Amino acid sequence: MAKVIVALLKPRLIFGIALLLSLTGVASWFTIYEQEDPAFPYRNGTITLQSPGSSISVLNNTVVAPLEQVLRQVDEIRTFDVSVVHGALSVGIELQETIYDTDSAWRRVRDRLAGLATTLAPLQLQLMDRIQDTEGILLSVHSGKGLVLDRQLALSVRDELYKIPGVRKVSLVGDPGQRIEVIYPQMQMLQSGVSPLELASAIRQANSNEISGEILFDAIRTTVQPLTHLTGIAAIESLHVKVAAQSALPLTSLAEVRSSFDSDKLPRFWLDGQPTIGLAVTVVPNSIRSSNFSQAFKTTIAELNSRFSPSEIKIQLFQPEQTKLRRQDLESSLLLSAVAVVLVLMVLMSLRAALIVGISLLVITCCSIAVFALGGGILQQMTIAGLILSLGLMVDSSIIMVERVSFYRESALSLRYAIANSIRDLYKPLLSSTLTTIAAFIPMLLAKGDVADFISSIPVVVIITITMSFITAIVLIPLMCCYLIGQPSTMQSAKWVWLESKIRGAFAHRGLIVVFVIIGLAAFLQFKAVSTQFFPSSGRAQAYVDVELAFGSSIEATQAVVDKLNKHIHADLRVDKLMTFVGSSGPRFYYNLAQKPEQSHFARIVFTTKNSNDVSNLVRQFNAELPLLFPAVIIQANELGQGPPIASPIEINVMATHDQDAFQAAEAILSKLHLNPAIEKIRRDYDLGKPQLQLQLEQQQLQLVGLNETVVSQYLAWRTSGLLVTTIVDNGELIPVYLRDSAEGVPSWQLSSTLLKGAQSQLLPLDLIADINVVGVPPVLKRTTGFTRFTILADVVAGKDEEEVIAALIEPIAALAQKYQARVEFGGEFEEAAEANQALVKALPIGVMIVFVVLMLQFNSMRLVLLVFVSIPLAMIGAPVALALTNTPFGFMSILGLLTLMGIVVNTAILLIDGAVGKIKAGEAVKLAVDEALKERMRAVLLTTLTTVVGMLPLALGNSALWPPLAWTVIGGLLSATLLIPLVLPQLLIWLLKPRKLRNRIL
């Protein structure tokens, strides 16, 4: 205390430091890096492998088995999911949630894969460890001259976008690809006598890039230009092919050479019903200021439109604009909270006292921003929300200090003695309350995992602001009191005398304790009436519809269904714009968006509404209407949400060592789910099978005609999708060259008539050496950490509680799976909620331990510490009441609100107990001491409660669905604690306090 008094004699130093930090905070607010949402550690990656022609069983035996063994040896890997289709496989990898040095973990994975490369050669595994990046900007490119020129323009625009600082990646969306096709019909082979394999060999040799050697030229060693190198379609057209012993013909006289789209490129991008080429832009996270980047990006697009006119480059999705809207919304809430807090102070305090607290509010906010920015913080929605959450808390200490000084001034003490006594009385309880509040946010700070990373800025900001609040209350507030506080206002004192008399009169009726307890218990039972939604929606004016046909459906069939859906969706006047991605889920334009692999039977329709308030109603409407219009198609409309990506509320993963066991268990579980009236839209995330042509080759006949399996496969490729001959470079881009029988490929019934050229140049029909049959095969194989997996997805019927429905499923589903030697794991929202809760629970004991240590240092009494903890359940009573009355769902943000309450409400108990103990030690009777402490501290308690509640209202009443659960939880808990603590705690103090022990040594 003496040091503080000395500091008061150096006002220039204190004011100077406060001014410098405040100015730094103001400057930081306009220069700090900003983005809409937090960036997550790169814990998710994908391994891909392409092996055209390889069956699922071949890939499973030759690649999956050794790959799984390698991945199991990497301790940093939490789980991996393998998906195998004909000709390709992908492995989704998730690292342990406790890993933050992800670069080192991925290097270890790469090292392990490198050791496997020699075993799998010539096949190559490709690891992508940046798949979590958000492609927050989507452009459409339109030349008006067809998709081919659209693509060329998109490539030019892509090169220009890479010049913008902050751009990490630019990807083509709906890229039809480019390929050169040499159309060589079977009839032409009969006329020329040149087999397709001979023609392919001639083209391949012309592009073999053989080294022509080096030569010494005028004492300079140089190279001879390669002669076998093709560049462009014209070079292929100019080739000559040997057709007889003494003759050669131009390739164009034998075959048609044309530039075409790549039929193997699945994803298509449609904008308002028209095929379009798009560009998805990824920005480097945590390293740009969104507003500055937005201006630079739009300037570049304007320049490109001018350069490539009359072509159009339009922005369809723009994350920086969403960042701006989100920030403006939260800034408005922050400003409204600050204004509301100041108004409350002006009404309930003297103008000078309100001015002191108002100035402290500004100083604490600016200084906290300065410290946060200097520590490398990023401005995003969680940062601003942390400031709003802290707004009521950051003035608590200032209010208590000013009120204490005013109390002593009203007791006729001089200003200097009033300040000195206030500091002496409050520095310990204020320090204790500051540390207990900080301790409440420790679980959020120490929690690990994606959900914890999402909210990590909140505890950081709150801890900084609470710390700055304590420093301000002890150092700056007394200094400002020396200059600004005067004689107490009679009018304001009269208001407080009237208010305090009413409160004391109410609290004097001990019967109210019973009434309030009964009301509180009845209200607490309202918790069952509160709906649950663990992760709320984003509040954006965007949503999407996922469309899934039968596995193996062609992209043309999917496109036909999507066209009808687009017409139906666009007919709704509330829909503003449509974007369709056929064959894929499109770019990941929002961090929460669940991605799907490229598959011809899948499509995603993204629609934008004219008003964000219409999104929820439209999603419900489409989920009710569209499945009825298209009963054979799985259709699911979804809002953009917060939290981890979730495919469906109910996700049941059935796993077993043997494929048949897992399949039978999954089918049994599927049947059981159909009997549950609380579950709807039950669907397989696997397929029962698809038809496949199976060739049984006559080995003896093959030997007689001089053929083998490789040659037969090449002839089949020529007659169907095309035989890959070579790859040429044109304008810096790799372009594949295919040899085909026809532009569309022959139908399946003509495949048996394929003619093959034998070793003696004889032509043989395929059915002479092979039997062709149609068989059913699994279209995809899915495995999780070494076990075959079948996944079932389902939704919960509207109005039913998701947690209760899923909890009721766990035991019977697990028991059913055991009958088939299988096991189940519940994923989706259930898994993510459990992981989020577990992350907080693990760190909760640390917070409780800190609170306990602080209180023991403050009171040195187990009884008093337990009395402080009694205040926590009194606050928990009001939280569900507020949620139920406002129809706000209970979820993860509500849990954060409960943790916040733990640190706030104990402050009231600390102040009352500290005041009563001090007076008892001074010789007063217990009952009188408790009443006097309640009288002296109640004004500060009411003011701090009101400012915190008022500060939370903009969050509670805002447009975002993310913050009301947290805000109403805090508001309801604070109000119930403020009502019940003055009723319950004084009576407990009277019963439990022993004056003799307190005057000697608290036990």
N, C-alpha and C positions, 0 to 999 in steps of 0.2 A: 504494500500500500504506500509505503514511503517513497518508493521509486516512481509510482504513479503521480504522487503529489509533486515530486521534483520535475516530472515531465510536463506538468501543467505550467511550470515556470518557463517552459521553452515552447511557446505556442507556434512560433515561426517554423520550427522543425516539424512539429506534428502536422500543421496545416500544409506545409510544403510537401511532405511525403504523401499526404492524402490527395493533394492537387495533382502531383505528378502521376500517381497511380491512376487517378480518375481520368486524366487526359490520355494516358496510355490505353485505358479501357475503351474510351470513345474512339480513338484511332484504330484500335484492334477490331472493333465492331465493323468498321468499313473496309478493313484490309484482310481479315482472317479468311483462310480457306473455308469454303462453304459447299454443301451439297444437301440433297433432300433427306437421305437416310444414312445411317451409319454404314461403314464398309466392314465386311467380315473377313477374318483370316481365311486364306485359301485352303480350306480343309477338304474340299471336294475336287476330284479329278476323274478323268476318263482315259482308259486305254482302248485303242481301237486297232483292228487288224482286218485287212481286206485280203480275201483268198477266193477270187472268182471261180465258181464251179465246185468248190468244196462243199460237201454235204454237212449237215449238222453233226452227224455221228463222227465223221472224219475230223472235224474241228474239235469236237469234244474229246476225242481220244489223243489227238496229236498236239493240240495247243492248250485246251482248257486245263487238263490234268497237270501238266508241268507248270503252267502259269499259276494255278491255285497254290501249288506247293511253294513257289517262290514268294507269293504275296503273304502267305501265312508266316513267313520268317521275318517280316517287317513289323516290329513291335508297334510302330507309330500308327499302323492301320487298324481302325476300329472294326470296319466291315467292308466287304466288297461284294458286288452283285454282278454276275456274269449273264449276259444275254447273247445267245447264239442264233443266228439265222443262216439261211443258205448263202454261203459265200462271204460271210463277215461275222465278226463278233465285237462286242464292246463290254468293257468292265468298268462299272462305276465304283469309285473308291472313296471312302469317307475316313478321314484321319480322326484320331482320338480328340475329343473336345477339349482336352487340357493342353493341346499343342498350339502354341502361338508362333513358334519359329517354323513355319510351314515350309520355307525354302529348303531348310536342312532335311526335313522329312521327305520332301519330294526328291531331293538328290539321292537319298538312300534308296528310294523306290527305283529311280533310274539306274542306280548301280546294280541293283538286283536284276533288273530287266536286261541290262547289258550282258550279264552272265548267261542269260537265256537266249540271246540273239543267235549264237552259233548253232544251238540246237534247232531253232525254228527256221534258219536260213533256207531259202531266200525270202521267206515271209518276214515282214517287219512290223514290230509293235510301235505304236505312236502314243505317247503320253501327253495329255493336255491337262495342265494344272491351274488354268485360269478360267475355267468354265463358269465360275461364280460371277464374273464381270457382268455388269448390267449394260445391255446395248440400249442406252437411254434415248438415242436419237435415231429416227427412221426417216429416210428420204425416199421419195419416188422420183424416178427419172423417166422422162417421156420425150422422145425425139419426134414422134408423129410419123415415123417411117418404119415401124415394125420393131419386134423384139430384138432382132439381130443388131440393129443400129442403136437401140436402147441400151443393149449390153455394152457396146463399144463406148458409148457416151458415159455409162456408169463407171467403166474402168478408168476413163480420163478424169472423171470427177473424184474417184477414189484417190488417185495420185495427188490431186490438189488438196484433198482434205487432210492427208497425212502431213501437210506442211503447217497445219494449225497446231500451236503448242497445246499439249494436253490430250491430244488424240492418240489413243493406244492402238486401236484396231478398227478397220473398216471392212465389213463383209458384204458381199452381194447377197441379196434376198430375192428368192424366186429366180435365181440364175438358171436359165435353161441350158447352160453349158454350151460349148461349141465343139463339134466334131466334124471330121471330114469322112464322108462315106463314099466308098467305091462300090457302086451297085453292079453286081455281076451275076445275072440270073443263070439258073441251071441250064436253060435252053441255049444261052450263049456258050456255056461250057461244051455242050454237045457239038456246036458248030465249029468252035475254035480248037477244041481238043486240049485246051489249057485248063488244068484243074484249079480250083480256088486256092489250094495250098501252094501251087506253083506260082500263081499270080501274087499271093501274099509274100512269098519268098523273094520275088523280084522287087517288090516295093520295099521290103525290109532291107535288102542288100543295098538299094540305092540310098538308104538313110542310115547306113551302118557307122558313119563317121570314122572310117578307117584313117589312121594316122599316115600321112604321106611322106613323112620323114623330115629331116633337117638338111640344110645346105649352107655352105660358106659362100657368101656373096660380097666381094670387095672387102674382105677381112671382117665382115659382119656375119655372124651366124644367125640364120633365119629359118623359117619353116615354109613348107610347101602347103598351100591351101588345100584342105581336104576336098576330095572329089565326090565322096559319097555323103552328101549332106543336103537335105531337102528343106526349103524354107517357103512355106505358103502353098496354097492349093494349085497355083500355076506350075510350080515345079513338079508336082505329082502328075498333072495333066500332060506334061511334056515327056514323060517317061515312055520308053519303047519296051515292048514285051516280046520275047522270043516265042513264036508259035510253031515253028518248024525248024528243021535242021539248018536251012539257009535263009530264013526270013524272020523279020520282026515287025510288029505293028505298033502304032501309037496306042497308048493305054485307052485313050478316049474312043478308039474305034472298037474296043472290046467292052468297055464298061463306062458307066456314067459316074463322073466325079463331081460331088456336090458338097457344099457346106451345109450343115444341118445342126439342129439342136441335139444335145446329148440325152437320149431317151433314158439313160440310167440316172439322170438328175431328177430326183423326186420332187423336191419342194417347189411349189408354185405360189406366186404372190398375186392376189387379185385386189384391186382397189375400185370400189363402187362398180363392181361387175366387169371390170376390164383387166386383162392380164398386164402385169406391170413388173418392171425391174426396180428393186429397192436397194438402198444402202443402209446398213445398220452400223452405227458408230458407237464405239466404246471409249469412254473417257477414263483417264487414269484417276483412280480414287484418291482422296485425301491429298490432292496436290494442285487443285485449281480453285479459283474463286468463281463460282457458277455464274454470277452476273457478268463478270468481265469476259468469261469464255463465251457466254451467250451472245454478247455483242460482237465479238470477233467472228464467231461462227456464222451469224446471220449476215455480216458484212461479206464474208467469203462467198456465201450462197448467192447473194445479190450480184457480186462480181462474176460468178460463174454463169448465172442466168444471162447476164449482159454479153458475156463472151460467146456462149453457145446458142444465143437466140437464133431461131424461134423455139428451140427446145426448152423444156420446162423442168426445173429441179425444185420440187416442193418439199417442205417439211411437213411430215405427217404426224410424227410423235416427237416431242421435244422435252426431255427430262429437265433441262434448266428452267423451262417455264413452270413446270410443276414445283421445282425447288423455290422459285420466286413466289408462287401462290401460297405454298405451305409456310414459307417464312413470313409473308405478309400477314397470314392468318394468325400465326403464333405471336408475331410482333404486336398485332392489334390486341390480342389477349393479354400480353405483357403490359401494354400501355394502359388498357382498361383496368387491369389488376392494380397497377401502381396508382392510378387516379382514384380508384375506389378506396384503396387503403388510406390515401392521404385525406380523402373526404371524411372517412370514419374518424381519423385522428382529429380533424378540425372540429368535428361535432362533439366528440367526447373528451377532448383535451383543450387546454388553453391554446390560443393561437401560437404563442411562442413555443410552447412545448411541442405542438404539432409541427411547427416549422423545424425544430431541432430533429425530430424523428424523420420528417420528410427529407431533410438534407442528408441524414445518415442513410436513408434508403437509397438515394442517388449515389452516394459515395460507395456504399457496400456493393451495389450492382456494378458500378464502373470498375472498382478495384478487383472484383471477382472475375469480370471479363478479362481484365489485364492479366491476372495470374493464370487464368485458363489458357489464354492465347500464348503467353510466354512459355507455357509448358507444352506447346505443340497441339493444343486442342483444335478440333474441327467444328465449325458452326453447322449444326443440322437440327432437325426437329427435336431430338432428345435433349440437345443443349439448351434450346430456348424453353422447352418444357421444364427442364430442371430449374431454370431461373424463375419461371412462374410458380413452380412448386415451392421454391425457396422464398418467394416474395413475402408471404406472411411470416415465415420463420425468421427471416433476416432482420426484421424490425422488433422481434420479441425482446431481445436483450436491451435494445435501445429504449423501448417503451418502459420496460421494468426499471431501467436506470433513471429515466426522466421522471417516472412516477415516484420513485423513491426520493429523488431530490425534491420534487414538489411536496411530498408528504412531510419531509423535514422542514421545508420552507413554511408549510401551513402550521407546523408546530413551533413557529417563531424562531427557528435557528437561522443564523447568518448563512449566506450563500456558500461561503467557503467551508463552514462546518457541515452544512447540509451535503455538499459534494463529498467531503472526506468520510462522513458517516455512511453515505450511500455506497461508496466504494468498499468500505470495510464490511458492510452488511452483505453485499451482493457478489463480490468477486468469486467466492467459493461456490455458492449455489449456481451462479451463472456459468462458471467453468464446468460444474457437474452437469448442468442441463445441456450445455454445448456438447460435452463428450458423450452423454447418453443419446442425444440426437444423432451425432455422428455414428455411434455404435449401431443405431437402427439401420443405417445405410451400408454398414460393413458387409452384410450378407450379399447385397446387390453388387458391391464392389469386388468381392472375392469370388463370386460365383463364376463358373466356367461354362462354356457352351455357346451356341448360336444365339439363343434367347438372351442370355446374360450379356453377350457382346452387343446385342441390339440396344439394351438399356444402359450400357456401361457409362455413358456420359452423365446420366442423371445423378448417381451417387457422387461422381467426381465434382460436378457443379455444386450440388447441395453441400458437400463437405467444405468446399472452398468458401461458399457464401456464409455458412454457419460460423466458420473460423473467423472470417472477416467481420462478421457481426459481433462476435465476442470481443475482438480487438477494438472495434469501433466503440462498443458500449463502455469498455473500461478506460479507454484513452481519449477518444475523440469527443464522445458525448459529454463527459465532465468539462472538457475544455470549451465546448460550445455553450454549456450551461453558464460558464463564467461570463460570457459575453451577451447571451440572448435571454436567459431566464430572468424574470423580474418578480414583482409581488404576485402572489397567486390570485387568479381571477375569482372574484366572489360568485359570479354567475356560474362559472364552471364548477366550482366547489359545491354550490348549492345543488346543481344537477346530480353530482356524485353522491351528496349526502342523501338526497331523495332516493336515488337508485339503490344505494347501499342499504338504506333503512328497509326498503321493500324486500331486498334479497335476504337480509338478516331475519326479517319477520317471517319470510317463507321458510327459511332454513330452521327457524326456531320450532316449527311444528314438526316434531320428530315423526309424526304419523305419515308425513309426506315421504319419508324414507321407504316405508312399506308400499305406499302407492306407486312410487317411481320404480321400485324393484319389480313389482308385479307387472307394471306397464313395460318395463325393460325386458323381462323374461318373455312376455307375450309377443313383444316386437321381435325379439331374437328368433322366435319360432317362424317369423316371416322369411327367414333365410331359405326355407324349403320352397317358398313361393318365388324366389328369385331365379330367373332363367340363367343358364350358363352359356357362355361363349368365350372359350379360353383365349382365342386370338381374334380381335375385332377386324372389321373391314377397313380399307384404306381411306374411304371417303372420296375417292376420285370419281370423275364422271366417265368412267370406263369400266367395261366388263367384257367377258368373253364366253363363247359357247364352244365346247369341245364336241366334236363329231367323230364317231367311231363306227365303221362298218365291220362286216365279218373279216377276220384276218385273211389277208391275201387278196382282198378286193382290189381291183385295178384303180389307178389314180383317176382314170376317166369316170369310173363308176362313182368314186368319191366326189369328183367335181360335179357330177350331175345332181347328187343329193344336196351339195352345198349351194348350188345355184338356186334350188327351190327354197332352201332355208334363208338365203340372203333376201329373196323377194319378200318372204313372210316377215323377216325382222325389219327390213327397211320400210315396210308398209306402216309400221308404228311411227306416228308423228313425233314421238319423244326421242327417237333415234336420229342422230345427226350424221354419223359417218360410219362406214363399214370397211374393214380390212380383213381379207381372207387369206389364210395360209393352208394350202392343200399339200399333203405329204409330209408335213412337219408342224410343230407348234409355233414356228416363226421365231423372231428374235426375242430375247429375254429383256423386254423393255422395262420391266419392273422387278425389283429384287426378289419378290415373293412368288413370281410366276413359276408354276410347275412346268418343267420342260418334258417333252416326249421325244423319243428317237425318231429319225426319219422313217416313215412307214407309209405305204401307198394308201392304206385304208383309214388314215387319220387326217383330220383337218381341224383348224381352229379359226373361229370367226371372232374378231375383236370389234366391238362397237363402242362408239362414243355417244353419250347422251347430251341433250341440250342443257339439262339441269342435273347436277350431281344427286339431287334428292330423288330422282326418278330411278336410279340404278337398282336399288333393292327391290322395288315393285316390279321392274322389268324382269329381273332375274327370276323372281318367283313366278311371274306370268309365263315366261318362256319354259321354265321347268315343268309347268303344268300343261302347256299347250303342245310344245314341239314333240315330246315322246308320243302323243296321241296321233299326231299327223304323220309321224315316221316310226311306226311300231317296230320295224326291223332294224332300226339304227339306235345306237346308244348315244343319247344327247344329254349334255349336262351344262347348264349355264352357271357361271360363277362370278362372284365379285372379286376384285383384287383385294387381298387381305394383308394383314400384318403378321409378323412372325415367320417361321420357316415355311417353305412350300409344302402344301398338303394336297394330295391327290383326291382324297375323299375322307369324310368324317370317320367312317369305319373302314379299316384296312386290315385284313386277316391274311397273314403269310403262313402258308402250310408248307412245312419242310420235312424231308425224310431222306434217308440214304439212297433208297431205291425209288425210281421214277413212279412205278406203279402204286406204291404205298402212298406217296404224296398225292397222286392224282385221285385215288379212291377216297382218301381223307377229305380232299378239297370238295369233291362232289357230294360227299355226305354232309359236310358243313353247309354247302350251298343249299341243299334240300332243307336243312334245319332252319336256316335263316328265312326261307320263304314262308315258314310257319309263324314267324314273329310279326305281329301286327304293328309293332313300333318301328319296323325297318322297311325301307322302300328302295327301289332302284338297285336291286341286288344284281351284280354282274361279275362275270369272270374277267380277270385280267390275264387270261390265257385262252388259247383256242384248242378245240378238240382235235383239229387236224385239217389238212388241205390236200387236194389231189396232186399227185406228182407222176410224171411219166418215168417209168423204170425200164431200162434196157438190160436185157440178159444177152450178153454177147456169146456167140459160139466160138470158143477159143480155137478149136481145130480149124474151123473155116477161116478165121482171121489169119492163122499161120499159112494156110494154103494160098491165100490171095496177097500175102505180104503186107498186111495192115496190123495196127495195134490200137489200143484204147485211146492213146493220145491223138492219133490221126482221126479216129471216129469222132472224138469230142470236138475237134476243130471243124469238121464238116458240119456237125450239128450247130455249132456257134454261127457258122456262115449262113445257115438256112434260117436261123431264128433271130436273136438279138444282134448278131454281128460278131465277126472274128477280129479281135484286136491285132493289128498288123504292126504298127509302130507309133511313135509319138514325134511330132515335129514341133519346132519353135517358130512362132509367128508373132512379131511385135512383142517379144519378151514373154509370150504366154505359151504354155505347153498345150498342144492340141492333139488328141488321139485320132488315129486313122483306123477306120473299121472297114472290113470287107463283108458285104451282105448280099444275099440272094435277091432281096427286094426291099423297098423302103419300109414296109410294114412287117416283114417276116412272114413265113408261110404258116397257115393254120395247122393245128396239131394233127388233123387227119391226113395231111399231105406229108408229114415228116417221114413216114415209112418209105416214100418214093424217092428219098434223097439218094442221089447217085454218087458213089465213091470210086475213085480211080485207083485200081490196084497196082501191084508192082510191075505187071506186064502191060500197063496202060489200058487194061480192060475196065469197063464201067460196070459197077455192081450196085444193085439196089440195097438199101439199108436192111430191109426185111429179110434179105438172104443170109445175113450174118448176125441178126439180132432179133429177139422177140420183144415187142413193146407192150407193156402193160401199164394200167393206171392203178396206183396204190395211194393209200392215205398215209401221210407222214405228219409228225408234229411240225408246225410252221416255225416254232421258236422254242429254244431251251433256255430256261432261266434257273440260275443257281445263286445261292447266297452263302458265302463263306464255306463253300465246299459241299452244300446240300442242295438237292433239287428243290425248287420253290414254285408253288402255285399260289397266286394271290387272288383274293376275293375282295371286291369293293362294294360298298353299300352306303346309303344315306339314312339318316334318322328322320322319321316322319315329323313334319312341322308341329310344334307344340310339345313334343316329347323332350325330356332332358337327356342330352347326349351322354353325360357321365353315367347316369343311372342305367341307360340302355346298354352301354358298353360294359359296365361293371357286372350286369346280370348275364352277359354272354361269356365272360372269361372262363369260369369253371366248367360249364357244360360243353363248351367248344373244345377246351383242352382235353376233357375226358373222352370226347368223341374222337379226337385225333389220335389219342393213345391206342385206341382199338386197332388202328391201322399202322402202328409203330411209327407214328409221325408226331411232330410237335408243332405248336402254333405260336406266332408272335404277333401281337397287335401293333400295327403301325398307325400312320395317319395322325390325327389330332391327339389321340390317346397317348401315343408314344412321345410326341413332342411335349405335351402337357406334363407327363410324368418326368421327362428329363429336365424340364424347366423347374418344376417343383423340387426335384431332387437336388439340383444345383444350388437352389436357395437354402434348402434344409441343411445341406452339408456345411454351409458357411454360417448358418444361424447360431450355433453354439458359440462361435467366436464373438458375435455381437452381444449375445447374452452375457458372456463372461466379462466383456469390457464394461457393460452396464453394471454388473455386480461389483467389479473392482472399484469403479468410480464411486458408487454409492457407499461401499464399505469405507473408502477413504474419506468420504464426506461425513458419514454418520457414525461409523465404527459400531454398528448395531444391527444384528440380524433382524430384530423386530422391525426396525425402521425401514430396512431394505425391503422386507416382505410387504410392508405397508405401501411402499412406492410401487411395487409390482402389482398390488391390488388394483391400481388405477387402470391397468391395461385391459382386463376384461370389461371394465365399465365403459371403455371406449368401443370395444368390440360389439357391444349391444347395439349401438347406433348405426354401425356400418350397414348391416343387412336391411335395416329399416329404411335408410336413405335409398339404397338400391331398389328395394321393392316399391317404394312410393314413386320413384322416378322411372320405373320400368327399365332399369339399366341392368344388363346382364353381368353376372359375376364371371371373372376370368383372371388372366394373369396380371393385368394391370390392377385389378382389385386386390390381389395378393400383395402387390407392391404398395398399395395404399395402406393395407393392414400393417406392413412392416414400418412404413412411415409413421403411422399412428403410435407405434410402440415407442418411438423416440420423442414424439411431441408431447403425449399426454403425461408422461412421467415428469415432465418439467413442472406441471401444475402441482403435483404431489410433492416434488422436491422443494418448491417455494413455500408451500404451506407447512410442511414438516420442519424445514429449516427455521422458519419464523417462530413456530411454537416452541421448538427446542431451545432457541436462543432466549426466549422469555422465561421459560422454566428454569434455565440455568441462572437467570438473573433474579430468581426468587419468587416469581409469580405462581399462583395456583394453576393446576393443569387446565381446568375448564376455562379460567379467565385467559390463560396464555393461548389456548386454541382459538377462542373467540376473537381475541385481539389479532392474532396472526391471520385469521380469516378476514377480518375487517381490513387490515393493512394491505394484504396481498391480493384481495379479490379484485380490486380495480385493475391491477396489472394483468391478472388472469383473464378477466373479461375482455380487456382491450386486445391482448395477444390472440385470444380465440376469435374475436370479431375480425381482426385484420387477416388472420390466416384463412378464415372462411370466406371473407369477401375477396381475398386474393385468389382463391380457388374457383370462384364462380365463373369467370370467363372460360376456364377449361371445362367446367361442368356443363356449360350452356353452349359451347362452341359447336361448329359443324362437324368436326372430326369425331369418328367413333372410337378413337384410340384412348382419349383422355377422360371422358365422363366416368368410366368405372373407377379410375383412381381418384378423381376429384370428389365424387359423391361418397366414396368410402371414407376419405379423410374428413369431409364436411360432416357426415353423419356421426362418425366416431368422435370428433371434437365436440360436437354439440352435446352428445350423450355424456361424455366425460365431464364437460363443464357443468352440466346439470347434476350429475350424480356424485362427483368427487367431493364438492362442498357439503353434500348430505351424508355421505358414507364415511369419508376419511376423518372428519372431526370426531365422530362418535367412536371410531376405532382408536383414534389417538387418546381420547379420554379413558378408554378401557385399558389400553396397553402401556401408556407412558407411566414410568415410575420416577417421580421427581428425585428421589435420593440417588438412584443410579445415574440419572442425567447430570446431577450437580457434581458427582464425583467422577465417574467414568462410565460412558455408555457401554452397556454389555449386550 
